Amino acid sequence: MKQLLTILLCLLGLTSTTLAQQRMRGEPFQTDTPMVHDPVMAKEGDTYYLFSTGLGIQRMTSKDRRTWTVSRQPVMTVIPGWTTDSVPGFVNHVWAPDVIRWHGRWWLAYSCSTFGKNGSAIGLLSSRSLASNLWKDEGCIVTSRPKRDNWNAIDPNFVIDDATDTPWLVWGSFWDGIQLARLDTTMHLDNGQGTMDNGKWPRTIARRYHPDYKPTEPNPTSRYAGTNAIEAPFIFKHGGYYYLFVSWDYCCRGAKSNYRVAVGRSQTIEGPYLDRNGKDMAEGGGTLFLEGDKKQWEAAGHCAAYSFDGEDIFICHGYSATMNGAALLIQRPIAWTTDGWPTLQSPEGELP
């Protein structure tokens, strides 16, 4: 641990005394090697904003996506009381946010959960401007309950249907996989589509296995997550397709992690999302997009994709092969094949 801290301080260009003083004073500090988990990004004016898992949601800003200023003030200085009522055991370590601008406001979703359980909730904040860091509590979007729901309400991602200007939410981790439901104009579940109890919504759009697969582990409808190691969905629109990125296998184990990213696509948000071989992701399909190389990254996942200033970029966190498995920000430009599939450009000379 001391060796890792020394390396990090060198990368930040700070002495241990300076960094300790800044943290004690609550001051921001700069780094070109952001340590993040579950990163998402937005741009307002000439400033990029990076949000990630942390106490009250970690927040960073940058003018060039190279040097980041880490704010010592989290997004959420006060955790809404409904979160602990809805999720027993949850305190203030907020997971996997997502952020989008729609109808003149910024909307930020976040996950409240405890590790390995599907008693979870996705909360919502809104703000007029990212620069102010003043967020309004908009309550809960969706909750999951053990033995009631065979899905887990974490890892949210907003996506807008361009044709109808309709917001949707995709989410999920393990259990029955990745879920999708339509939202209303307040960015909450649209009750007009039918209740959650009638079996129509949410809809499972991606799994690691065929729905007829019989796991040898305990029943996945119990509190146990089963073998369906898929999570962290992100839908990105390009050309005539919506591309669904998901993370396979296991995060959060440092150098022992084996996270990787797979992708499929659909001409409609509702799916089906097919991989490059035409297999439905709801039946276990998915085309491998990114995995660790054991030289720079042990594993990589929980991704997002954006178009900034005419360039498509892909971001995720990767577990460093040279820094004892520390989770660092990865950024890469996306290139597109002639038949419309995303690929990552060569890392040589690219970010980070």
Secondary structure, DSSP 8 states (H G I E B T S, - for coil): -HHHHHHHHHHHT--HHHHHHHHHHT--EEESS-B-SS-EEEEETTEEEEEESEET-EEEEESSSSSEEE-SS-S-SS--HHHHHHSTT--SEEEEEEEEEETTEEEEEEEE--TT---EEEEEEEES-TTTT--EEEEEEEEE-TTT-SS---S-EEEEETTTTEEEEEE-BSTT-EEEEEB-TTSSB-GGG--GGGSSSSEEEE-SS-TT---SSS-TTSSS-TT--EEEEEEEEETTEEEEEEEES--SSGGG---EEEEEEESSTT---B-TTS-BGGGT--EEEEE--SSSEEEEEEEEEEEETTEEEEEEEEEETTTTT-EEEEEEEEEE-TTS-EEE--STT---
